[in-house]
């Protein structure tokens, strides 16, 4: 049947997708012009397009040549998150331009936890806009829209609007409005509803032959009711000037990225990374999602499939560090306000992650009706890790505020640390004083039982250290003698129990011999100098025993560390970037640069990274694009630049250079 499931391969490589967004949600667009993942209008809305998690049942929105063998080539328009896909043949060429309109990318002021995110500031709806235009010759184009509401769990109906102006799709309390502009000018345009295999989700299929200069515009929005969706199709989306909105969207992205302070050899990769990170911010509240996708596998065909459409305090604080490094401070200010607005009584009540509006209930459940990417079951939404105790999060939150303060964020906006924010920080430090000796689930959220994880202990030390510094430097009220004593106790405890002298490395947890890539963060957070013999030997052991043949780093070996799950996983790109940082800080700049540049070649063609890389097939694995990986790329590029500058200056001794570099970090 024309237009339905014409793809040659059921699942495309994860990192082959382009991603567009409007700081409310994001969609993934394949090189063949198919939107295979989309949660609208918000990151955490039930997916209406989920072909990425089930090639047969999941919905999609594809625009491309009727002749499916014509390949598409994607690129982002300069300095933006506007995506173009070009299809060319001997007969002609069409260009597909995809964007989600934005009015402004100013990160302040945010509008609070309960904002109605179905509407933009001017009252119009958030939408996905797709413009297909013939730029040369002629080409037959097929458009297929198969929405699958509620992660394809709910049946749907398609209603055609009169005069080819669009269509409605309704099901599972989700209502999609598609407006089509320009179809009435094209006599060859036809539209029908088709259904395959008696499944629940019929498809809207349109076909047209476009000749040079001709184009069609498709605008897709969500309505709270079927009547609201109908109004979108018949009125609002027909009347909006999307050419002007495209120009405004390009202006917003380019104006925002112009504030990036990084200049250097890897500028294109850094700018693409920070543009991706900005897309993952949630404009109404200031929250930041770890990735816009759910259940993309860490092990193809395996069970390590998780929902990342939430705000981990850890990931968000690392994201803000990357923003700050590049000169973006509004995002940190907004996130700090979001943090203050969370509901928790004390440190014991602080969760490691929240919904994008501050929701606490992130109940994890499985969707057995979906087969998963590459038959990787189970497909999960929600995340049970929200209920875990992870002591490292206290250090990460306090370090985020410390960095924001150190880089002048409070002064920039005429604010101070005193008041409610300092009360919150003091409460968190006091909580760490009382609980740092307890076990937890660690940074990797293991499901194999609580332990004394070394990284968790280090971040408890960071919590005390950042609290002490703020109190001392700003003369704020605090129990400084007690804080100083506990900080020293934690450090001594880690050095006594966290370093295995036989192995010659810091280990995953007290009393074991398991290597863990999270310990590469120890010098980055200031716990230990990068040139300390214990840190140098840890880096050497990780390079010897925890990397693949390319030098890419596993977070730990799953066959050695009991994490409570079956199966294996790929190398973690962010961990490899952490190794780059350590090598640079130790003065091993050539090694660091070689590893960094090698890893960059494993990004997708658009410069985006998923979480992992398969050690055998080079396949991208995990949710995509992953914030943590792009954060680490930015930091490594910055650290390499600093290390190179130091090497070119008077410091010829690599140890001395490492000490000076450490002072700058």
N, C-alpha and C positions, 0 to 999 in steps of 0.2 A: 504494500500500500504506500503510495508516494508520500514522502515527508515524514514517515514514522519509522524510527529505529533504522535509519540508513547507515549508521556508523559501522565501519568495518570491525573495530575493536570494541568490546564491551566496556572496558575501563582504560581511560587514557592515563598517562603518567601524572601523578599528583602535581608535580611542579611544572607541568605544561600549561596550567591554567593561568589566565589573567584574572586579576581581582580588582573590582571597583567598589566604591562605597561612598557614603555621605556622612560618616561619623554617627550613624544610627544603626546601620546594617551594612552588609557587604554581600556581593554575589560573585561566584566563580564562573568564568567564561572560557570554554575550551577553544582551541585553535580552529575548530570547525564551526564556530559561531553559536555553540550551544551553552546556555546557562544551565549548568548541571547541579548547582547548589545555590539556594537562596532562601533566607529567612526574612520575611518582610512583615511589618515595617521595621522591626528591631532585631538585633543580634540573636536574642533568645526566643523570638517568635517561632512557632512550629513551622518547619520547612514546607514550603509549597513546591519547591524544586529539590528533589533529592535523588536524582539519577546517579549521583556520585556514590550513593550507598546501596543502590539496587538498580542495575542497568535496565531491567525489564519493568519493574513496578514504579520506580521513581519518576517523578515529573521532570520536565525540562522545557526550555524555550529556545528553539534553534532557528537561526536565520542564516542561510547560506545558499550556495549554488545548488540547483536541483541535481546537477551531476556531482554526486558525492565525492568523486575522485579528485576534484580540484582542491588542492591544499590551501589552507589559510595561513597567513603570516601575521603575527601580532606584534604590536609595539604600543608603548605609552606615548601620548603626545608630550612634548618636552615639559618637564617640571610639573607634571600633573598625574592624577590617577584617572585620567580619561584614556580609554583603551580603543585602539583601532585594529581591525582585522581586515586584511586585504586578500581578495581572491582574484587570481588572474589566469586567463586561458588565452588561446589563440583567437578566440571569438570576442573577448572583452574582459573588462575588469570591474569589480564592485568593491566598495569600501564600506565596512560596517563600523560605525562609531557608537560606542557604548559609554554611558556615564550616568551617575546619579547626581542630580542637581544639588549644589550647595549655595547658600546665600552668603555665608561668611564662615571662616575657619578660626575666628577669634575664640579662644578657649575661655573667655570670661565676658559677662557673667553666665554661669550655668543657672538652670532654672529650677533646681530642686529635685527631690527623689520621685515625685509623683506626677511629673510632667506628662501631658497628653502628647505622645510622640507620633501620633498619626498625622498631625498637621505641622507644617513649617511655621516660621514666624509670621509670614503673610497670610496664614490661614489655609494655604493650599497643601495638598497631600505630598508626602515623600513618595518618590516614584523612581522607576527604572526607565531610562530613555534609550531607545535603539534606533539609529538612523542608518538606512542602507541606501547607497547611492551608486549609480553606474557612472564611472569616470571615463570609460573608453569602450567603444563597440557596443555589444549587448550581451546579456546573460539572463538565463532563466533562473529565478530565485524561488525557493520554497521556504515557507515560514511554518513552523510547527510549535504550537503552544499546548503542552499537556501539564496542567497544574495538578499536583497530587496533595491535597490539603492534609494537614496534621500528620506530616511525615508519611504520607501515602496510606494512612490508616482509615481515612474517611472517604466515602464515595463522593463524587462530584457530578455536577451538571453544567453543560455549556449552553449559553443563550446568545444567539447572534443578534446584534443591534441592526437596525435598518440602514440601508444605503451604504453598507460596507464601512461604517464608522467605527466598528469595534465589536467587542464581545464581553460577556460576563461569565465567570466560572465561580460556582458556589458549592461549598461542602465543608462539613466539620467546623462550622462557625467561622470559616474564612471565606472572604468574598473578594475576588480578583476582578478588577476592571481594566480592560485593554482598549485604549483608544488608538485608532489608526488614522493618520493624517496623510492625505494625498492619494488614497486608493480610488476616489471618485474621478481622478484625472487620468487613470490608467485603464483603458478598455480591457486589457488582458487579465486584470486582477479578478481572481475567483476565490471564494472562501467557503469552507464546508466543515462539518463536524464528522469526525471519523472515530471509530473505536476498533481496537484489536483484541483478540483473545478473550472477549467478553469480560474484560477487567472492569474495575470500577471507574477508571479515569479516561473519559473520552478526550480526544485531541482536537483542537482547532487547527485546521490546515489551510493555508492560503498559498496560492501560486500566482506568479506574475513574471512577465518578461520585461526587464528594465533595459532601456536604451540610454545612450550617453546623455547625461544631464538630468535624467529622471531619478526620483528618489521616493522612498516611503519612510514615514516616521511612526514608531510604535512607542506608546507611553503606557506603562503598567503600574497601577497603584492598587492599594488595598482599602476597602471600605469596612466600616464596623458592621454594616448590614448590607443586604443585597440591594436595597433601595439607594444606600449611600454609594455603592459601587456603580450603580446605574447612573447616578448623577455625575460621577467622575467621567464616565464614558461619554455621556451626551452633552455635558457642559464644561466642567472645569478643564479636563485634559485636552479638549478640543480648542479651548480658548487661550491656553497658555502659549507664550512665545518661547518655544524651546530652543530656537537658534540663539536668542538673547540669553537664555539660561545656560546654554553651552558656553557662550562667551564669558558669562559671569563665573561659571564653575572653573574654567581655565584660569581666569584672572585670580580667583581665590586661591587655588592651589599654587600658582606661580608666585603670588605675593607672599604666601606663607613660607614657601621653601626658600625664598630670597633671603630670609632671616637666618638661614643655616650658616654657622660660622666656620664650618670645616672647609678647608681648601687643601688639596693635596692630590697624591697620585690616585687615590681610590674614591675620588669625589662622586663619580656616577653611582658606585655601589652604596656609598654612605647615603646619598640623597634618596635613592630608591628605597633603602631600608627605612629611613625616617618618614618618608611618604607612606610606606606601608604601616608603620607604627601609628601615625596620625589617623589613618583609616580605622584603626582598632580602638580609638577613643570613642566613648559614648557621650555625645554632646549634651544631652539633657542633664547629666549628673557629674561628669568628669571621671567616671569609671573607665577602666581599660580592660578589654578582653584579652585572654591569652592567645586566642585564634578565633576566626569566625566560623570554624567547622566543628563537627562532632564525629567521633568514632572512625576517623581515618586511621588505619592500623599501623602500629609500631612493628608488627610482625605479620607479613602477608599471610592470610589464612588463620591467624592466631587470635587470641582473646584480649590482647592489650589494646583495647579500643575505648577512648575516653572522650567525653564532651568538654571542650575547651572554651565554650562561649560564656565564661564567667570571669570574675575579677579575682585572681589570686593576689593577695597583698604582696607576696614575694615578687611575682612577675611584674606587677604594676610599679613597684618601687624601682626595680631594675630598669624598667622602661623610662621612668622619669629621670633616672640617672643619665641615660643616653640622651634624652631631650635636653637636659641641663648642659651636658658636655657640648652640645651643638648650639647652645644659645637660646633654646626655647624654654621659657620660664612659666608662661601662662598655664601650661598643662600641669605643672607641679603644683601651682597655686590651687587650681580647680580640684585636683585629686586630694590635696590636703583638706579642703573643705568637705569633700565627699567622705573622707576618712573620719572627720570629726562628727559627721552626721549619722554614722553607723550606730545601730542599736546594740549596745552591750553594757553590762553593769560593771564589769571589772575585767582584768586580764584573763581570768579563767573563762570568761564568756566571749572573748574575742575569737572569731572564727578565722581560719586561714584563707578563706575565700567567701565571696558574696555574689549575689546577683547584681546586675548592672544598675539596679535601683536601690541596692542595699539589702535585697532579700536574703534571709537566712536559710530558708528551706530550699535546698537544691537536691531533693530526693532523687537518687539514681534509680533508673528503671531500664529494662531492656525492651527492644522493639523486635519481637520474634518474626514479624511479617516481612522484615527487610533482610536481604541476604548479606549485606555488607559489601564494602569495596573489595573486589576480588574474592568474594565469599569469605570475608573475615567477620565471623560472628563471635560474640553477640554485638549488635548495634546498641549502644547505650546513649541515653540522654539523661541530663542531671549528672551529679558527681558526688559519690559517697565520700570522697576525700574531705568534703566540707566538715565532716564530723570528726576528723582526726585531730590529734594534738601534735602540732609541729612547732617546737620551741624556737626554731630559727626565725620565724616570722616576726617576732618582737624586734630582733636586731635589724631586720630589713626595713621595717616601718620607721624605726628611729634613725636609721642611716639615711633614709630618703629625706626626712625632715632636716637632718644635719647637713646634707649636701645642698639642699635648697637654701638653707640659712647661710652656709659657707659661701655660696655663689651670689649672695646678695638679694635673694628673692624677696625677703620680707621688706628690706629697705626700698627695693624697687617699687613696691606697691604701698609704701607708707604704713606697713604693718609691723607688729612685733610678735615675738614668740610667747610673751607673757599672756596669761589669761587661760581660757579653756584649752588651748592647744598644749600649753606647758602642763596643765593639770593632767591631761591625757598622757603625755609623755612620762610624767612622774609616776603615774599609776602603773604604766607598762614596765618601767624600770623596777619599781618595787615588786611587781609580780615576778619578774625574772629573778630577783634576789631570793624570793621564797621558793621558786620552783625549778631553778636551773639544774639541780641534781637529779631530776626525774628523767625517766625514759620518754621517748616520743616516737613518731613514725618517720621523721626525717624529711629532707628536701624532696626525696623521690617518692614519697607517699606510699611506702611499701605496705603490703597487706599480709605480711608474714610475722607480725608481732613487733611490739615496741622495744627499742634498744637505746643505749647511750651512744647516739650518733655523734661523731666528732664534729661534723659541720654544724649541727644544732648547738653544740656547746660553744663553738667559736662565735656563732651569732648571738648567743647569750652574752658572751664577752663584749661583742660589738654594742649590744643594747646598753650595757653598763658604761662602756667607753663613751658613747655618744651622749648619754645622759650626763655623765661627769663633765664632758667638755662644755656642753651648753650651760650647765649650772655654774661652772668656773668662769667662763668667758663673759657671761651675761649677768652674773651675780643673782641667779635665780634661787628661789627657796628649794632646798633639797637636803637630804640626809647624806651629805658628802662623805663623812668618815666611813659610814657603812657601805656606801656605794663603792668607794675606793677599795675597801677591804674585800668585798665580794668580787670585784673585777680581778684583783690579784689572785684570789682563790680559784676562780674559773681558769685563769691562764695556767696556773701551776697544775691544776687537775688535768687539763688537756695535754700539757707537755709530759706529764707523768704517765697517763693512761692511753693517750691517743696516738702516740708514736711508737711504732714497733721497731726496736733496735735490731732485731734479727733480720727483718725484711728491709729495714732502712727506709721507712716511709710512714707518713701518717696513714691510718687505716680508716675503714668505713665506720667502725664503732669500737668501743673500748674492748680490749681483750681478744680481738680477732686479727686475722692477717689478710683481710679482703681489701683490695685497692678500690678507691672511689674517686672519681673525677671531681667531685664537689670540693675536695681538698685543694684543688688548684685555685680556689677562691681565697685561700687563707692570706696570701700576700696582698691580694687586691683589696681586701677589707682592712688591711693594716694590722692583722694579728701577728704576723711574723715577717721579717725582712725577706725579700726575694732571694738574697744571697746567703741566707742562713744555711749552714750545711744540711740541716734536716729538711729544709724546703728543696734544696738542690737535689738531694737524694730522692725525695718524693717525686719530683719531676722526672728524674731519670728512670725510676721504677715504673712510673706510669707510661713513659715512652717505650719501655722494654716489654711490659706485660699487659697494657690496657689499650693498645692501639692495633689497628689493622695494618695491612701491608702498605697502605698509603700514608700512614701516620695519623689517621683519624681516630678519635678517642671514643671508646665505650664509656658509659657512665659507671658501670661495674660489670663484671661477668655474671650473667644470670645463672650459669651453671654452678657458680661458687657461692654467691650471696642468695640467701633465702628471702625472696621478696613476696612470697605467697601466691605467685602466679606461674602458670606453665608457659613454655615457649621461650623464644629468644627475642632479640631486638637489634636494631641497627646501631651504627655509631651516632652519637649525638653531636650535631654540628656546633651547638653552643659550647660543649665541653672542649671541642677542638679549638675553638676561638680562645677559650681560657688557657689552653696550652700555649697558644701564640703569645698571649699576654705574659705568661711566665717566662718564656724564652726571651722576649723583648726586655723584660725587667732584669733578667740575668745578664744582659749584654750580648745574648746570642742572636743578634738582629738578623743575620743572614738566614739562619735556621727558621726564625719566626716568620720572616717575609716569605720564604719558600713555602712553608706550610699554609700560610694565609692565602697566597695566590693559588695554590693547588685546590684549596677548599672552595674558593670563589668559582672555579670552573664547574663545580657541581650544583650551582644554582640553576634554576630553570632559565630559559631563554630571556625571560623578562627580569631576571635578577632576583627572584623570590625564592626563599627557602622554606621547606617543611621542617619538621622537627629532627628527622633522622635520615641517614643514608644507609641502605643495605650494604653490608660489608662484602657481599659476593656479586650482586647484580648491579650495583650502583643505583638502584631504584630509590626514589624519594619515598620516605615513609613518615607517617604521623600527620597531625593536623597542620593546616596550611592556610595562609602563611603564618608561621609561628613567631610571636613577638620576641620571645627569649633569644632565638637565633639571630634575629636582626639587631637586637640590642647588643649582643655580643660582637657582631660584625662591626658595628659602629665603634664600640670601645676598643676593639683590637686595631682598627684602622687608626684611631687616635693614639693608642699606645705605641704603635709602630712609628708613627710620625714623630712622637716625642723621643723615642729611642734613637731614631735616625738623626734627629737634630742634636742630641747629646753626643752621639758618636762623631759628628762632624765638627763639634766644638772642641774645647781643650781636653775633654776627659777621654784619654786614651786607655786607661785602665778600666776594663769592663765591670769590675766590682764597684769602683767609684761611680761609674756611670749608672749602675743599677741603683745605688743609694740615692743619687740625685733624681733619678726617674721616680723612685718610690715616693719621694717628697712631693712630687707634682701630682700624684694620683689621688 
